[in-house]
Amino acid sequence: MYGLYYRVENHILFKKNKDLYITLWYRLFFIPNLISVFSLLFLCSCAPCLKCNCLTVQKCRLDSLTQGLPITMMWYNVENLFDTIDNPHKNDQEFLPSGLKEWHRYRYYQKLNHLSEVIASIPSDRLTSLSETCEVNNESDFWQMLPAVIGLCEVESKECLNDLTSKTMLNQLHYRSVITQCSDARGINIALLYDPTKVTLIKSYFLSVDSTLQTRDVLVAEIVIPNRQKELSDSLYLFLNHWPSRRGGSKASGKKRIQVANALAKEIHKVRERNTKAKILIMGDFNTYANSKELSMFSSNSLMYRVPTEPVSSIHKKIFSSLTTRSSILCNQYAIRGSYMYQGRWGSLDHFFVSSNLINNITYSTLFVRNWMIDKGKRLGGYQPRRTYLGPRYIGGYSDHLPLLLYLSF
């Protein structure tokens, strides 16, 4: 038995409980005949376009004999995951029971439950080819398709991570966590969840950019992933980012992001000096778009390539032209063009970047979206992520960002 409440279509996981203890101690269900679908049989041979540092495709072929289930990587800006305890050294008063947001324990645990629902729903993103349908139809495949690595930002504390992994449906899993303790004025950090049954964490450390910026550190982790022969592959270096916001205008704030980009590029070069075979995966909320000056400078100087995650993008369609997921269908239905909506327009602030020697390990990439993650009230001129707050008003949703997924095969 999966021992995990997992729902595919019915979008009400936690109804508005009249009692807090119902929220904390809900029953776990087993759904028989679960059709979750992600057995990817596509081996994509991709090549970088040096002009724009985006991935382009040479060929995409079906190889069911050699291709196993991929390792799932996830990035998610979870929108102000604060605990309810006052940190006297940080400006977290807004997210306290007595604060403007009235952030009491019921709302906190509802937020945790919502985030766990998103993570547990990852294997439901049915993926098909033109020639055949591939389904995850047994227990081991289901567990394998749950994220092995999850990068999170806007997390206040280690306690939030512990509650997320132990007091929600995720308590059936084995996630361990790492979190930064940076100089951000509000106390929001970057966090890493990883499944030690799928990946081995060698080391982790925090890259401090500039104390005068009071921005988030970059979380760096070295992991290894067993290949199909159960042997450890080469090291995979993860760089988790949450770059300075666009507050004050894109031009003024862009200078701060360039500082972070330069510091990140220097650290990548140091890693390559120590390990010439190092494979590098960068993920994060960069608070800027793919064609921005700061991202263009960073990707070209450090020889990194952006992996398109928007299913509607022309580059994505060229690379994965024969693939259809439930997320891509919903992106078309709701006209989703990125991971974040600002002033009625979709845009991608969240990105994956990979080194050239990791390109051939990419199986698929996408935004992850479900009906219940989208606000259908058409506020601000269109559909948007169902967020926790809209200004001062409590919505009770998931996040103001959509998560990214990247599938790697070794």
C-alpha positions as CSV (number, residue, x, y, z in Angstrom):
1,M,0.0,0.0,0.0
2,Y,1.1,3.5,-0.7
3,G,0.0,4.6,2.8
4,L,-0.4,8.1,1.3
5,Y,-3.5,10.1,0.5
6,Y,-3.0,10.9,-3.1
7,R,-5.7,12.4,-5.3
8,V,-5.7,12.9,-9.1
9,E,-8.8,14.8,-10.0
10,N,-10.8,15.6,-6.8
11,H,-9.2,18.9,-5.9
12,I,-10.4,19.2,-2.3
13,L,-7.8,17.5,-0.2
14,F,-8.3,19.3,3.1
15,K,-11.8,20.7,3.4
16,K,-12.1,23.7,5.7
17,N,-11.9,21.9,9.0
18,K,-13.9,23.1,11.9
19,D,-11.3,21.8,14.3
20,L,-7.5,22.3,14.1
21,Y,-6.9,18.7,15.1
22,I,-8.7,17.4,12.1
23,T,-6.2,19.4,10.0
24,L,-3.2,18.0,11.9
25,W,-4.3,14.4,12.2
26,Y,-6.2,13.6,9.1
27,R,-6.5,10.0,8.0
28,L,-4.3,8.5,5.3
29,F,-6.0,6.7,2.5
30,F,-4.9,4.2,-0.1
31,I,-6.3,4.6,-3.6
32,P,-6.3,1.3,-5.5
33,N,-5.7,1.2,-9.2
34,L,-3.9,4.5,-9.0
35,I,-3.1,5.6,-12.6
36,S,-0.2,8.0,-12.3
37,V,1.8,8.4,-15.2
38,F,5.3,9.3,-15.7
39,S,7.3,6.4,-17.0
40,L,9.3,8.4,-19.5
41,L,10.7,6.4,-22.3
42,F,12.1,9.3,-24.2
43,L,15.9,9.8,-24.6
44,C,16.5,13.3,-25.8
45,S,19.8,14.1,-27.4
46,C,20.0,17.9,-27.0
47,A,22.6,20.4,-27.9
48,P,23.1,23.9,-26.6
49,C,22.6,27.0,-28.8
50,L,25.6,29.1,-28.0
51,K,23.9,32.3,-29.3
52,C,21.1,32.4,-26.7
53,N,22.3,29.7,-24.2
54,C,19.0,27.9,-24.5
55,L,18.6,24.2,-25.3
56,T,17.9,23.2,-28.9
57,V,17.1,19.7,-30.1
58,Q,18.9,17.4,-32.5
59,K,16.7,14.4,-32.2
60,C,14.2,12.8,-29.9
61,R,13.8,9.0,-30.0
62,L,11.9,6.4,-28.0
63,D,14.2,3.9,-26.3
64,S,12.2,1.7,-24.0
65,L,14.9,-0.8,-23.5
66,T,17.6,1.5,-22.1
67,Q,15.6,4.3,-20.5
68,G,14.6,3.8,-16.9
69,L,12.4,6.0,-14.7
70,P,14.0,9.4,-14.3
71,I,15.0,11.3,-11.1
72,T,12.6,14.1,-10.4
73,M,13.9,17.5,-9.5
74,M,11.5,20.2,-8.3
75,W,11.8,24.0,-7.7
76,Y,9.0,25.8,-5.9
77,N,8.7,29.4,-4.5
78,V,6.2,28.6,-1.7
79,E,5.2,32.2,-1.0
80,N,5.9,33.2,2.6
81,L,6.1,29.9,4.5
82,F,6.4,31.5,8.0
83,D,5.9,29.7,11.3
84,T,3.9,31.4,14.0
85,I,6.8,32.1,16.4
86,D,8.3,35.5,16.7
87,N,11.9,35.9,15.6
88,P,13.1,39.0,17.5
89,H,16.0,39.3,15.1
90,K,13.9,39.4,11.9
91,N,11.0,41.5,10.6
92,D,8.4,38.7,10.7
93,Q,5.7,40.6,12.7
94,E,3.4,40.5,9.7
95,F,3.2,36.7,9.9
96,L,2.3,36.3,13.5
97,P,-1.1,35.6,15.1
98,S,-1.2,39.2,16.2
99,G,0.1,40.6,12.9
100,L,-1.6,42.2,10.0
101,K,-2.0,38.8,8.2
102,E,-3.4,37.1,11.4
103,W,-1.1,34.2,10.7
104,H,-2.4,31.7,13.3
105,R,-1.8,28.0,13.5
106,Y,-4.8,26.9,11.5
107,R,-3.7,28.9,8.5
108,Y,-0.1,27.8,9.0
109,Y,-1.1,24.1,8.9
110,Q,-3.4,24.6,6.0
111,K,-0.5,26.1,4.1
112,L,1.7,23.0,5.0
113,N,-1.1,20.7,3.9
114,H,-1.5,22.5,0.6
115,L,2.3,22.3,-0.2
116,S,2.4,18.6,0.7
117,E,-0.5,18.1,-1.7
118,V,1.4,19.7,-4.5
119,I,4.4,17.5,-3.9
120,A,2.4,14.3,-3.5
121,S,0.6,15.0,-6.8
122,I,3.8,15.1,-8.9
123,P,3.5,11.5,-10.3
124,S,0.0,12.4,-11.7
125,D,1.4,14.4,-14.6
126,R,0.5,11.9,-17.2
127,L,3.0,11.8,-20.0
128,T,2.3,10.2,-23.4
129,S,4.1,9.9,-26.7
130,L,2.7,9.7,-30.2
131,S,3.4,6.0,-30.4
132,E,2.5,4.6,-27.0
133,T,1.3,5.5,-23.5
134,C,3.6,5.1,-20.6
135,E,2.1,4.8,-17.2
136,V,3.3,4.5,-13.6
137,N,1.2,1.5,-12.5
138,N,2.9,0.0,-9.6
139,E,4.1,1.0,-6.1
140,S,7.8,1.2,-6.8
141,D,7.3,3.4,-9.8
142,F,5.0,5.7,-7.9
143,W,7.5,6.3,-5.2
144,Q,10.3,6.7,-7.7
145,M,8.4,9.5,-9.5
146,L,8.0,11.6,-6.3
147,P,10.7,14.3,-6.2
148,A,14.1,13.2,-5.1
149,V,15.3,16.8,-4.8
150,I,13.1,19.8,-3.9
151,G,14.4,23.3,-3.9
152,L,12.3,25.8,-2.0
153,C,12.4,29.5,-1.3
154,E,10.6,31.9,1.0
155,V,10.9,29.5,3.9
156,E,11.4,31.1,7.3
157,S,12.9,28.3,9.5
158,K,14.0,24.7,10.0
159,E,10.8,24.2,12.0
160,C,8.7,24.9,8.9
161,L,10.6,22.2,7.0
162,N,10.2,19.7,9.9
163,D,6.5,20.4,10.1
164,L,6.2,20.0,6.3
165,T,7.9,16.7,6.3
166,S,6.5,15.2,9.5
167,K,3.0,16.7,10.1
168,T,1.6,16.3,6.6
169,M,1.1,13.4,4.2
170,L,4.8,13.7,3.5
171,N,5.5,11.9,6.8
172,Q,5.4,8.7,4.8
173,L,8.5,9.7,3.0
174,H,12.1,10.2,4.1
175,Y,12.9,13.7,3.2
176,R,15.8,15.4,4.9
177,S,16.4,19.1,4.8
178,V,19.0,21.9,4.6
179,I,18.2,25.6,5.0
180,T,20.2,28.8,4.8
181,Q,20.4,31.4,7.6
182,C,20.9,34.5,5.6
183,S,20.8,38.2,6.2
184,D,17.4,38.8,4.5
185,A,15.5,41.4,6.6
186,R,12.3,39.4,6.7
187,G,14.1,36.2,7.6
188,I,13.1,34.2,4.5
189,N,15.5,31.5,3.4
190,I,16.3,29.0,0.7
191,A,15.8,25.3,1.6
192,L,16.6,21.9,0.1
193,L,14.6,18.8,0.7
194,Y,16.2,15.5,-0.5
195,D,15.3,11.9,-0.4
196,P,18.3,9.9,1.0
197,T,17.0,6.7,-0.6
198,K,17.4,8.2,-4.0
199,V,20.3,10.6,-3.7
200,T,23.4,10.9,-1.4
201,L,24.3,14.3,0.0
202,I,28.1,14.7,0.1
203,K,28.2,18.2,1.4
204,S,26.3,21.5,1.5
205,Y,27.3,25.1,2.2
206,F,26.0,28.6,1.8
207,L,27.4,31.2,-0.6
208,S,27.2,34.7,0.9
209,V,27.0,37.3,-1.8
210,D,27.4,40.7,-0.2
211,S,26.4,41.6,3.4
212,T,25.4,45.1,2.3
213,L,22.8,43.7,-0.1
214,Q,20.9,41.9,2.7
215,T,19.9,39.3,0.2
216,R,19.5,35.6,0.4
217,D,22.6,33.3,0.3
218,V,22.9,30.7,-2.5
219,L,22.6,27.2,-1.2
220,V,25.1,24.9,-2.7
221,A,24.9,21.1,-2.4
222,E,27.0,18.3,-3.8
223,I,25.0,15.1,-4.4
224,V,25.5,11.8,-6.2
225,I,22.7,9.7,-7.8
226,P,22.9,5.9,-8.3
227,N,22.7,4.9,-11.9
228,R,20.8,1.9,-13.3
229,Q,23.7,-0.4,-12.3
230,K,23.2,0.9,-8.7
231,E,26.6,2.6,-9.0
232,L,27.1,6.1,-7.9
233,S,27.4,8.6,-10.8
234,D,29.6,11.6,-11.0
235,S,28.9,14.4,-8.6
236,L,26.0,16.7,-9.3
237,Y,26.3,20.2,-7.9
238,L,23.1,22.0,-7.0
239,F,22.9,25.8,-6.7
240,L,19.6,27.1,-5.2
241,N,18.9,30.7,-5.7
242,H,16.5,33.5,-4.7
243,W,17.8,36.7,-6.3
244,P,16.9,40.2,-5.2
245,S,13.4,41.3,-6.0
246,R,12.3,43.7,-8.6
247,R,11.3,46.3,-6.0
248,G,12.4,49.8,-7.1
249,G,12.2,48.9,-10.8
250,S,13.9,46.3,-12.9
251,K,16.8,48.7,-13.8
252,A,17.8,49.7,-10.3
253,S,17.2,46.2,-8.8
254,G,19.0,44.6,-11.8
255,K,22.3,45.9,-10.5
256,K,21.8,43.8,-7.3
257,R,21.0,40.7,-9.3
258,I,24.1,41.3,-11.4
259,Q,26.2,41.2,-8.2
260,V,24.6,37.8,-7.3
261,A,25.1,36.5,-10.8
262,N,28.8,37.4,-10.7
263,A,29.3,35.8,-7.3
264,L,27.5,32.7,-8.5
265,A,29.6,32.5,-11.7
266,K,32.8,32.7,-9.7
267,E,31.7,29.9,-7.4
268,I,30.8,27.7,-10.5
269,H,34.3,28.3,-11.9
270,K,35.8,27.2,-8.5
271,V,33.8,24.0,-8.5
272,R,35.0,23.3,-12.1
273,E,38.6,23.8,-11.0
274,R,38.2,21.3,-8.2
275,N,36.2,18.8,-10.3
276,T,36.5,19.1,-14.1
277,K,33.7,16.4,-14.6
278,A,31.3,18.2,-12.3
279,K,27.7,18.3,-13.6
280,I,25.9,21.4,-12.5
281,L,22.2,22.1,-12.0
282,I,21.1,25.6,-11.0
283,M,17.5,26.3,-10.0
284,G,15.8,29.2,-8.4
285,D,13.6,32.3,-8.4
286,F,15.8,34.7,-10.2
287,N,13.2,37.6,-10.1
288,T,14.0,38.3,-13.8
289,Y,13.1,36.9,-17.2
290,A,15.1,34.7,-19.5
291,N,16.0,37.5,-21.9
292,S,17.2,39.9,-19.2
293,K,20.7,41.3,-19.1
294,E,21.7,39.7,-15.8
295,L,20.6,36.2,-16.8
296,S,22.2,36.5,-20.3
297,M,25.5,37.6,-18.7
298,F,25.4,34.8,-16.1
299,S,24.6,32.0,-18.5
300,S,27.2,33.0,-21.1
301,N,30.0,33.7,-18.7
302,S,29.5,30.5,-16.7
303,L,28.6,28.4,-19.8
304,M,25.2,27.4,-18.4
305,Y,22.1,26.7,-20.5
306,R,18.5,27.5,-19.6
307,V,16.1,24.5,-19.7
308,P,12.7,25.7,-21.0
309,T,9.9,24.6,-18.7
310,E,7.0,26.5,-20.3
311,P,5.1,23.8,-22.2
312,V,3.8,26.4,-24.7
313,S,7.3,27.8,-25.6
314,S,8.6,27.1,-29.1
315,I,11.9,25.8,-27.8
316,H,10.1,23.4,-25.4
317,K,7.9,22.1,-28.3
318,K,11.0,21.5,-30.5
319,I,12.7,19.5,-27.8
320,F,9.7,17.6,-26.6
321,S,7.5,17.8,-29.7
322,S,6.0,14.3,-29.2
323,L,5.2,14.6,-25.5
324,T,2.0,15.7,-23.8
325,T,1.4,16.1,-20.1
326,R,-1.6,17.1,-18.0
327,S,0.3,20.2,-17.1
328,S,0.8,21.2,-20.8
329,I,-2.9,20.7,-21.5
330,L,-3.8,22.9,-18.5
331,C,-1.3,25.5,-19.6
332,N,-3.1,25.8,-22.9
333,Q,-6.5,25.8,-21.2
334,Y,-5.6,28.7,-18.9
335,A,-3.2,30.4,-21.3
336,I,-0.4,30.0,-18.8
337,R,2.9,31.4,-20.2
338,G,5.1,31.3,-17.2
339,S,5.5,30.5,-13.5
340,Y,4.3,33.8,-12.1
341,M,1.7,36.5,-13.0
342,Y,2.3,40.2,-12.5
343,Q,-0.2,42.8,-13.4
344,G,-2.2,40.4,-15.5
345,R,0.7,39.0,-17.5
346,W,2.4,35.7,-17.2
347,G,6.2,35.5,-17.0
348,S,8.9,33.1,-16.0
349,L,10.9,34.3,-13.0
350,D,11.8,30.7,-12.0
351,H,14.4,28.8,-14.1
352,F,16.5,25.7,-14.4
353,F,20.1,26.0,-15.8
354,V,22.3,23.1,-16.6
355,S,26.0,22.6,-17.6
356,S,26.7,21.2,-21.0
357,N,27.7,17.8,-19.7
358,L,24.2,17.4,-18.1
359,I,22.2,18.2,-21.2
360,N,22.1,14.6,-22.4
361,N,20.7,13.5,-19.0
362,I,17.6,15.6,-19.4
363,T,14.4,13.6,-20.0
364,Y,11.8,16.2,-19.7
365,S,11.0,19.6,-18.1
366,T,7.7,21.4,-17.4
367,L,5.8,23.7,-15.2
368,F,3.6,21.8,-12.9
369,V,-0.1,22.9,-12.7
370,R,-3.4,21.4,-11.6
371,N,-6.9,22.9,-11.7
372,W,-6.9,23.3,-7.9
373,M,-3.7,25.4,-8.0
374,I,-5.3,28.0,-10.3
375,D,-7.6,30.8,-9.2
376,K,-10.4,30.9,-11.7
377,G,-11.9,34.2,-10.5
378,K,-9.9,36.0,-13.2
379,R,-8.6,38.6,-10.8
380,L,-6.2,41.1,-12.4
381,G,-7.5,40.2,-15.8
382,G,-6.9,36.5,-16.1
383,Y,-6.3,33.2,-14.4
384,Q,-3.4,33.1,-11.9
385,P,-1.9,30.9,-9.3
386,R,-4.1,30.4,-6.3
387,R,-2.0,32.2,-3.7
388,T,-2.2,32.4,0.1
389,Y,-2.9,36.1,0.2
390,L,-4.0,38.6,-2.3
391,G,-2.7,41.8,-0.7
392,P,-4.1,41.8,2.9
393,R,-6.9,39.4,2.0
394,Y,-6.5,35.7,3.0
395,I,-7.2,33.4,0.0
396,G,-6.1,30.2,1.5
397,G,-4.4,28.9,-1.6
398,Y,-1.0,27.3,-2.4
399,S,1.5,29.9,-3.7
400,D,1.8,32.8,-6.1
401,H,4.3,30.8,-8.1
402,L,3.9,27.6,-10.0
403,P,6.6,24.9,-9.4
404,L,9.1,23.7,-12.0
405,L,9.9,20.0,-12.7
406,L,13.0,18.6,-14.3
407,Y,13.5,14.9,-15.0
408,L,17.1,13.5,-15.2
409,S,18.2,10.0,-16.2
410,F,21.5,8.5,-15.2
